[in-house]
Amino acid sequence: MHAALIAAAAEGAEHARELPFPPVVFGIGAFVGLTAMLLITFAFRSVGTRH
């Protein structure tokens, strides 16, 4: 029973899906997205003091 489970797990590990882009692209995308959100938030910093 254990041998069958180990064989099934080994087979499943061989069929791993690959990422569509290199991991660096995901990091750069996250950095750009978070920087854009920071700039949008920074643009509204003085809205409350105008009124």
mmCIF file of the N, C-alpha and C atoms, coordinates in Angstrom:
data_MODEL
# 
_entry.id   MODEL 
# 
loop_
_atom_site.group_PDB 
_atom_site.id 
_atom_site.type_symbol 
_atom_site.label_atom_id 
_atom_site.label_alt_id 
_atom_site.label_comp_id 
_atom_site.label_asym_id 
_atom_site.label_entity_id 
_atom_site.label_seq_id 
_atom_site.pdbx_PDB_ins_code 
_atom_site.Cartn_x 
_atom_site.Cartn_y 
_atom_site.Cartn_z 
_atom_site.occupancy 
_atom_site.B_iso_or_equiv 
_atom_site.pdbx_formal_charge 
_atom_site.auth_seq_id 
_atom_site.auth_comp_id 
_atom_site.auth_asym_id 
_atom_site.auth_atom_id 
_atom_site.pdbx_PDB_model_num 
ATOM 1   N N  . MET A 1 1  ? 0.829   -1.193 0.000   1.00 0.00 ? 1  MET A N  1 
ATOM 2   C CA . MET A 1 1  ? 0.000   0.000  0.000   1.00 0.00 ? 1  MET A CA 1 
ATOM 3   C C  . MET A 1 1  ? 0.874   1.258  0.000   1.00 0.00 ? 1  MET A C  1 
ATOM 4   N N  . HIS A 1 2  ? 1.891   1.271  0.856   1.00 0.00 ? 2  HIS A N  1 
ATOM 5   C CA . HIS A 1 2  ? 2.762   2.439  0.941   1.00 0.00 ? 2  HIS A CA 1 
ATOM 6   C C  . HIS A 1 2  ? 3.555   2.624  -0.341  1.00 0.00 ? 2  HIS A C  1 
ATOM 7   N N  . ALA A 1 3  ? 3.961   1.530  -0.947  1.00 0.00 ? 3  ALA A N  1 
ATOM 8   C CA . ALA A 1 3  ? 4.727   1.630  -2.195  1.00 0.00 ? 3  ALA A CA 1 
ATOM 9   C C  . ALA A 1 3  ? 3.877   2.248  -3.299  1.00 0.00 ? 3  ALA A C  1 
ATOM 10  N N  . ALA A 1 4  ? 2.603   1.922  -3.330  1.00 0.00 ? 4  ALA A N  1 
ATOM 11  C CA . ALA A 1 4  ? 1.722   2.484  -4.346  1.00 0.00 ? 4  ALA A CA 1 
ATOM 12  C C  . ALA A 1 4  ? 1.543   3.985  -4.122  1.00 0.00 ? 4  ALA A C  1 
ATOM 13  N N  . LEU A 1 5  ? 1.433   4.405  -2.876  1.00 0.00 ? 5  LEU A N  1 
ATOM 14  C CA . LEU A 1 5  ? 1.298   5.826  -2.578  1.00 0.00 ? 5  LEU A CA 1 
ATOM 15  C C  . LEU A 1 5  ? 2.563   6.601  -2.943  1.00 0.00 ? 5  LEU A C  1 
ATOM 16  N N  . ILE A 1 6  ? 3.696   6.003  -2.651  1.00 0.00 ? 6  ILE A N  1 
ATOM 17  C CA . ILE A 1 6  ? 4.965   6.654  -2.980  1.00 0.00 ? 6  ILE A CA 1 
ATOM 18  C C  . ILE A 1 6  ? 5.129   6.758  -4.489  1.00 0.00 ? 6  ILE A C  1 
ATOM 19  N N  . ALA A 1 7  ? 4.742   5.709  -5.219  1.00 0.00 ? 7  ALA A N  1 
ATOM 20  C CA . ALA A 1 7  ? 4.839   5.740  -6.678  1.00 0.00 ? 7  ALA A CA 1 
ATOM 21  C C  . ALA A 1 7  ? 3.892   6.787  -7.264  1.00 0.00 ? 7  ALA A C  1 
ATOM 22  N N  . ALA A 1 8  ? 2.698   6.905  -6.713  1.00 0.00 ? 8  ALA A N  1 
ATOM 23  C CA . ALA A 1 8  ? 1.734   7.902  -7.203  1.00 0.00 ? 8  ALA A CA 1 
ATOM 24  C C  . ALA A 1 8  ? 2.237   9.315  -6.917  1.00 0.00 ? 8  ALA A C  1 
ATOM 25  N N  . ALA A 1 9  ? 2.840   9.515  -5.770  1.00 0.00 ? 9  ALA A N  1 
ATOM 26  C CA . ALA A 1 9  ? 3.372   10.828 -5.420  1.00 0.00 ? 9  ALA A CA 1 
ATOM 27  C C  . ALA A 1 9  ? 4.547   11.189 -6.324  1.00 0.00 ? 9  ALA A C  1 
ATOM 28  N N  . ALA A 1 10 ? 5.371   10.220 -6.642  1.00 0.00 ? 10 ALA A N  1 
ATOM 29  C CA . ALA A 1 10 ? 6.506   10.476 -7.527  1.00 0.00 ? 10 ALA A CA 1 
ATOM 30  C C  . ALA A 1 10 ? 6.026   10.804 -8.937  1.00 0.00 ? 10 ALA A C  1 
ATOM 31  N N  . GLU A 1 11 ? 4.975   10.149 -9.385  1.00 0.00 ? 11 GLU A N  1 
ATOM 32  C CA . GLU A 1 11 ? 4.424   10.437 -10.707 1.00 0.00 ? 11 GLU A CA 1 
ATOM 33  C C  . GLU A 1 11 ? 3.829   11.840 -10.746 1.00 0.00 ? 11 GLU A C  1 
ATOM 34  N N  . GLY A 1 12 ? 3.148   12.222 -9.698  1.00 0.00 ? 12 GLY A N  1 
ATOM 35  C CA . GLY A 1 12 ? 2.544   13.543 -9.639  1.00 0.00 ? 12 GLY A CA 1 
ATOM 36  C C  . GLY A 1 12 ? 3.586   14.650 -9.620  1.00 0.00 ? 12 GLY A C  1 
ATOM 37  N N  . ALA A 1 13 ? 4.717   14.398 -9.016  1.00 0.00 ? 13 ALA A N  1 
ATOM 38  C CA . ALA A 1 13 ? 5.768   15.401 -8.942  1.00 0.00 ? 13 ALA A CA 1 
ATOM 39  C C  . ALA A 1 13 ? 6.395   15.637 -10.310 1.00 0.00 ? 13 ALA A C  1 
ATOM 40  N N  . GLU A 1 14 ? 6.392   14.642 -11.158 1.00 0.00 ? 14 GLU A N  1 
ATOM 41  C CA . GLU A 1 14 ? 6.995   14.791 -12.480 1.00 0.00 ? 14 GLU A CA 1 
ATOM 42  C C  . GLU A 1 14 ? 6.145   15.656 -13.398 1.00 0.00 ? 14 GLU A C  1 
ATOM 43  N N  . HIS A 1 15 ? 4.854   15.731 -13.151 1.00 0.00 ? 15 HIS A N  1 
ATOM 44  C CA . HIS A 1 15 ? 3.955   16.475 -14.023 1.00 0.00 ? 15 HIS A CA 1 
ATOM 45  C C  . HIS A 1 15 ? 3.648   17.857 -13.463 1.00 0.00 ? 15 HIS A C  1 
ATOM 46  N N  . ALA A 1 16 ? 4.629   18.501 -12.897 1.00 0.00 ? 16 ALA A N  1 
ATOM 47  C CA . ALA A 1 16 ? 4.423   19.833 -12.328 1.00 0.00 ? 16 ALA A CA 1 
ATOM 48  C C  . ALA A 1 16 ? 4.258   20.844 -13.450 1.00 0.00 ? 16 ALA A C  1 
ATOM 49  N N  . ARG A 1 17 ? 3.408   21.814 -13.213 1.00 0.00 ? 17 ARG A N  1 
ATOM 50  C CA . ARG A 1 17 ? 3.172   22.859 -14.219 1.00 0.00 ? 17 ARG A CA 1 
ATOM 51  C C  . ARG A 1 17 ? 4.266   23.908 -14.110 1.00 0.00 ? 17 ARG A C  1 
ATOM 52  N N  . GLU A 1 18 ? 4.695   24.403 -15.247 1.00 0.00 ? 18 GLU A N  1 
ATOM 53  C CA . GLU A 1 18 ? 5.711   25.434 -15.257 1.00 0.00 ? 18 GLU A CA 1 
ATOM 54  C C  . GLU A 1 18 ? 5.048   26.808 -15.296 1.00 0.00 ? 18 GLU A C  1 
ATOM 55  N N  . LEU A 1 19 ? 5.748   27.802 -14.795 1.00 0.00 ? 19 LEU A N  1 
ATOM 56  C CA . LEU A 1 19 ? 5.236   29.159 -14.807 1.00 0.00 ? 19 LEU A CA 1 
ATOM 57  C C  . LEU A 1 19 ? 5.263   29.708 -16.231 1.00 0.00 ? 19 LEU A C  1 
ATOM 58  N N  . PRO A 1 20 ? 4.298   30.566 -16.578 1.00 0.00 ? 20 PRO A N  1 
ATOM 59  C CA . PRO A 1 20 ? 4.291   31.110 -17.937 1.00 0.00 ? 20 PRO A CA 1 
ATOM 60  C C  . PRO A 1 20 ? 5.418   32.124 -18.181 1.00 0.00 ? 20 PRO A C  1 
ATOM 61  N N  . PHE A 1 21 ? 5.946   32.725 -17.115 1.00 0.00 ? 21 PHE A N  1 
ATOM 62  C CA . PHE A 1 21 ? 7.039   33.690 -17.210 1.00 0.00 ? 21 PHE A CA 1 
ATOM 63  C C  . PHE A 1 21 ? 8.099   33.302 -16.195 1.00 0.00 ? 21 PHE A C  1 
ATOM 64  N N  . PRO A 1 22 ? 9.315   33.811 -16.354 1.00 0.00 ? 22 PRO A N  1 
ATOM 65  C CA . PRO A 1 22 ? 10.334  33.575 -15.321 1.00 0.00 ? 22 PRO A CA 1 
ATOM 66  C C  . PRO A 1 22 ? 9.917   34.229 -13.995 1.00 0.00 ? 22 PRO A C  1 
ATOM 67  N N  . PRO A 1 23 ? 10.365  33.724 -12.876 1.00 0.00 ? 23 PRO A N  1 
ATOM 68  C CA . PRO A 1 23 ? 9.971   34.294 -11.574 1.00 0.00 ? 23 PRO A CA 1 
ATOM 69  C C  . PRO A 1 23 ? 10.332  35.763 -11.415 1.00 0.00 ? 23 PRO A C  1 
ATOM 70  N N  . VAL A 1 24 ? 11.376  36.221 -12.086 1.00 0.00 ? 24 VAL A N  1 
ATOM 71  C CA . VAL A 1 24 ? 11.777  37.622 -11.985 1.00 0.00 ? 24 VAL A CA 1 
ATOM 72  C C  . VAL A 1 24 ? 10.680  38.529 -12.524 1.00 0.00 ? 24 VAL A C  1 
ATOM 73  N N  . VAL A 1 25 ? 9.969   38.100 -13.562 1.00 0.00 ? 25 VAL A N  1 
ATOM 74  C CA . VAL A 1 25 ? 8.898   38.908 -14.150 1.00 0.00 ? 25 VAL A CA 1 
ATOM 75  C C  . VAL A 1 25 ? 7.783   39.115 -13.138 1.00 0.00 ? 25 VAL A C  1 
ATOM 76  N N  . PHE A 1 26 ? 7.456   38.100 -12.366 1.00 0.00 ? 26 PHE A N  1 
ATOM 77  C CA . PHE A 1 26 ? 6.420   38.246 -11.336 1.00 0.00 ? 26 PHE A CA 1 
ATOM 78  C C  . PHE A 1 26 ? 6.862   39.234 -10.257 1.00 0.00 ? 26 PHE A C  1 
ATOM 79  N N  . GLY A 1 27 ? 8.126   39.185 -9.886  1.00 0.00 ? 27 GLY A N  1 
ATOM 80  C CA . GLY A 1 27 ? 8.635   40.132 -8.894  1.00 0.00 ? 27 GLY A CA 1 
ATOM 81  C C  . GLY A 1 27 ? 8.599   41.562 -9.395  1.00 0.00 ? 27 GLY A C  1 
ATOM 82  N N  . ILE A 1 28 ? 9.017   41.763 -10.641 1.00 0.00 ? 28 ILE A N  1 
ATOM 83  C CA . ILE A 1 28 ? 8.993   43.109 -11.213 1.00 0.00 ? 28 ILE A CA 1 
ATOM 84  C C  . ILE A 1 28 ? 7.555   43.601 -11.351 1.00 0.00 ? 28 ILE A C  1 
ATOM 85  N N  . GLY A 1 29 ? 6.652   42.731 -11.758 1.00 0.00 ? 29 GLY A N  1 
ATOM 86  C CA . GLY A 1 29 ? 5.244   43.111 -11.879 1.00 0.00 ? 29 GLY A CA 1 
ATOM 87  C C  . GLY A 1 29 ? 4.645   43.507 -10.544 1.00 0.00 ? 29 GLY A C  1 
ATOM 88  N N  . ALA A 1 30 ? 4.976   42.758 -9.501  1.00 0.00 ? 30 ALA A N  1 
ATOM 89  C CA . ALA A 1 30 ? 4.480   43.094 -8.164  1.00 0.00 ? 30 ALA A CA 1 
ATOM 90  C C  . ALA A 1 30 ? 5.046   44.427 -7.699  1.00 0.00 ? 30 ALA A C  1 
ATOM 91  N N  . PHE A 1 31 ? 6.326   44.646 -7.965  1.00 0.00 ? 31 PHE A N  1 
ATOM 92  C CA . PHE A 1 31 ? 6.951   45.918 -7.568  1.00 0.00 ? 31 PHE A CA 1 
ATOM 93  C C  . PHE A 1 31 ? 6.302   47.095 -8.284  1.00 0.00 ? 31 PHE A C  1 
ATOM 94  N N  . VAL A 1 32 ? 6.081   46.964 -9.584  1.00 0.00 ? 32 VAL A N  1 
ATOM 95  C CA . VAL A 1 32 ? 5.461   48.034 -10.360 1.00 0.00 ? 32 VAL A CA 1 
ATOM 96  C C  . VAL A 1 32 ? 4.029   48.280 -9.888  1.00 0.00 ? 32 VAL A C  1 
ATOM 97  N N  . GLY A 1 33 ? 3.278   47.206 -9.640  1.00 0.00 ? 33 GLY A N  1 
ATOM 98  C CA . GLY A 1 33 ? 1.897   47.356 -9.182  1.00 0.00 ? 33 GLY A CA 1 
ATOM 99  C C  . GLY A 1 33 ? 1.807   48.033 -7.826  1.00 0.00 ? 33 GLY A C  1 
ATOM 100 N N  . LEU A 1 34 ? 2.648   47.618 -6.907  1.00 0.00 ? 34 LEU A N  1 
ATOM 101 C CA . LEU A 1 34 ? 2.627   48.223 -5.572  1.00 0.00 ? 34 LEU A CA 1 
ATOM 102 C C  . LEU A 1 34 ? 3.108   49.669 -5.605  1.00 0.00 ? 34 LEU A C  1 
ATOM 103 N N  . THR A 1 35 ? 4.078   49.972 -6.453  1.00 0.00 ? 35 THR A N  1 
ATOM 104 C CA . THR A 1 35 ? 4.544   51.352 -6.593  1.00 0.00 ? 35 THR A CA 1 
ATOM 105 C C  . THR A 1 35 ? 3.440   52.231 -7.176  1.00 0.00 ? 35 THR A C  1 
ATOM 106 N N  . ALA A 1 36 ? 2.697   51.710 -8.136  1.00 0.00 ? 36 ALA A N  1 
ATOM 107 C CA . ALA A 1 36 ? 1.583   52.465 -8.712  1.00 0.00 ? 36 ALA A CA 1 
ATOM 108 C C  . ALA A 1 36 ? 0.520   52.745 -7.653  1.00 0.00 ? 36 ALA A C  1 
ATOM 109 N N  . MET A 1 37 ? 0.205   51.757 -6.835  1.00 0.00 ? 37 MET A N  1 
ATOM 110 C CA . MET A 1 37 ? -0.776  51.978 -5.765  1.00 0.00 ? 37 MET A CA 1 
ATOM 111 C C  . MET A 1 37 ? -0.264  52.994 -4.746  1.00 0.00 ? 37 MET A C  1 
ATOM 112 N N  . LEU A 1 38 ? 1.037   52.968 -4.466  1.00 0.00 ? 38 LEU A N  1 
ATOM 113 C CA . LEU A 1 38 ? 1.624   53.949 -3.552  1.00 0.00 ? 38 LEU A CA 1 
ATOM 114 C C  . LEU A 1 38 ? 1.495   55.352 -4.110  1.00 0.00 ? 38 LEU A C  1 
ATOM 115 N N  . LEU A 1 39 ? 1.766   55.516 -5.397  1.00 0.00 ? 39 LEU A N  1 
ATOM 116 C CA . LEU A 1 39 ? 1.667   56.846 -6.004  1.00 0.00 ? 39 LEU A CA 1 
ATOM 117 C C  . LEU A 1 39 ? 0.227   57.346 -6.048  1.00 0.00 ? 39 LEU A C  1 
ATOM 118 N N  . ILE A 1 40 ? -0.714  56.461 -6.299  1.00 0.00 ? 40 ILE A N  1 
ATOM 119 C CA . ILE A 1 40 ? -2.127  56.849 -6.295  1.00 0.00 ? 40 ILE A CA 1 
ATOM 120 C C  . ILE A 1 40 ? -2.547  57.285 -4.898  1.00 0.00 ? 40 ILE A C  1 
ATOM 121 N N  . THR A 1 41 ? -2.125  56.545 -3.899  1.00 0.00 ? 41 THR A N  1 
ATOM 122 C CA . THR A 1 41 ? -2.435  56.914 -2.513  1.00 0.00 ? 41 THR A CA 1 
ATOM 123 C C  . THR A 1 41 ? -1.777  58.242 -2.146  1.00 0.00 ? 41 THR A C  1 
ATOM 124 N N  . PHE A 1 42 ? -0.555  58.437 -2.586  1.00 0.00 ? 42 PHE A N  1 
ATOM 125 C CA . PHE A 1 42 ? 0.180   59.672 -2.300  1.00 0.00 ? 42 PHE A CA 1 
ATOM 126 C C  . PHE A 1 42 ? -0.479  60.871 -2.965  1.00 0.00 ? 42 PHE A C  1 
ATOM 127 N N  . ALA A 1 43 ? -1.115  60.668 -4.109  1.00 0.00 ? 43 ALA A N  1 
ATOM 128 C CA . ALA A 1 43 ? -1.775  61.768 -4.820  1.00 0.00 ? 43 ALA A CA 1 
ATOM 129 C C  . ALA A 1 43 ? -2.961  62.309 -4.033  1.00 0.00 ? 43 ALA A C  1 
ATOM 130 N N  . PHE A 1 44 ? -3.583  61.510 -3.187  1.00 0.00 ? 44 PHE A N  1 
ATOM 131 C CA . PHE A 1 44 ? -4.766  61.935 -2.432  1.00 0.00 ? 44 PHE A CA 1 
ATOM 132 C C  . PHE A 1 44 ? -4.435  62.339 -0.999  1.00 0.00 ? 44 PHE A C  1 
ATOM 133 N N  . ARG A 1 45 ? -3.184  62.610 -0.684  1.00 0.00 ? 45 ARG A N  1 
ATOM 134 C CA . ARG A 1 45 ? -2.795  62.878 0.703   1.00 0.00 ? 45 ARG A CA 1 
ATOM 135 C C  . ARG A 1 45 ? -3.344  64.172 1.250   1.00 0.00 ? 45 ARG A C  1 
ATOM 136 N N  . SER A 1 46 ? -3.584  65.164 0.400   1.00 0.00 ? 46 SER A N  1 
ATOM 137 C CA . SER A 1 46 ? -4.027  66.458 0.913   1.00 0.00 ? 46 SER A CA 1 
ATOM 138 C C  . SER A 1 46 ? -5.492  66.748 0.641   1.00 0.00 ? 46 SER A C  1 
ATOM 139 N N  . VAL A 1 47 ? -6.258  65.782 0.225   1.00 0.00 ? 47 VAL A N  1 
ATOM 140 C CA . VAL A 1 47 ? -7.675  65.998 -0.087  1.00 0.00 ? 47 VAL A CA 1 
ATOM 141 C C  . VAL A 1 47 ? -8.452  66.371 1.167   1.00 0.00 ? 47 VAL A C  1 
ATOM 142 N N  . GLY A 1 48 ? -8.143  65.767 2.282   1.00 0.00 ? 48 GLY A N  1 
ATOM 143 C CA . GLY A 1 48 ? -8.879  66.029 3.512   1.00 0.00 ? 48 GLY A CA 1 
ATOM 144 C C  . GLY A 1 48 ? -8.596  67.403 4.098   1.00 0.00 ? 48 GLY A C  1 
ATOM 145 N N  . THR A 1 49 ? -7.460  68.003 3.818   1.00 0.00 ? 49 THR A N  1 
ATOM 146 C CA . THR A 1 49 ? -7.114  69.304 4.395   1.00 0.00 ? 49 THR A CA 1 
ATOM 147 C C  . THR A 1 49 ? -7.623  70.469 3.551   1.00 0.00 ? 49 THR A C  1 
ATOM 148 N N  . ARG A 1 50 ? -8.132  70.227 2.377   1.00 0.00 ? 50 ARG A N  1 
ATOM 149 C CA . ARG A 1 50 ? -8.612  71.305 1.513   1.00 0.00 ? 50 ARG A CA 1 
ATOM 150 C C  . ARG A 1 50 ? -9.929  71.894 2.012   1.00 0.00 ? 50 ARG A C  1 
ATOM 151 N N  . HIS A 1 51 ? -10.715 71.130 2.679   1.00 0.00 ? 51 HIS A N  1 
ATOM 152 C CA . HIS A 1 51 ? -12.072 71.582 3.052   1.00 0.00 ? 51 HIS A CA 1 
ATOM 153 C C  . HIS A 1 51 ? -12.108 72.090 4.468   1.00 0.00 ? 51 HIS A C  1 
# 
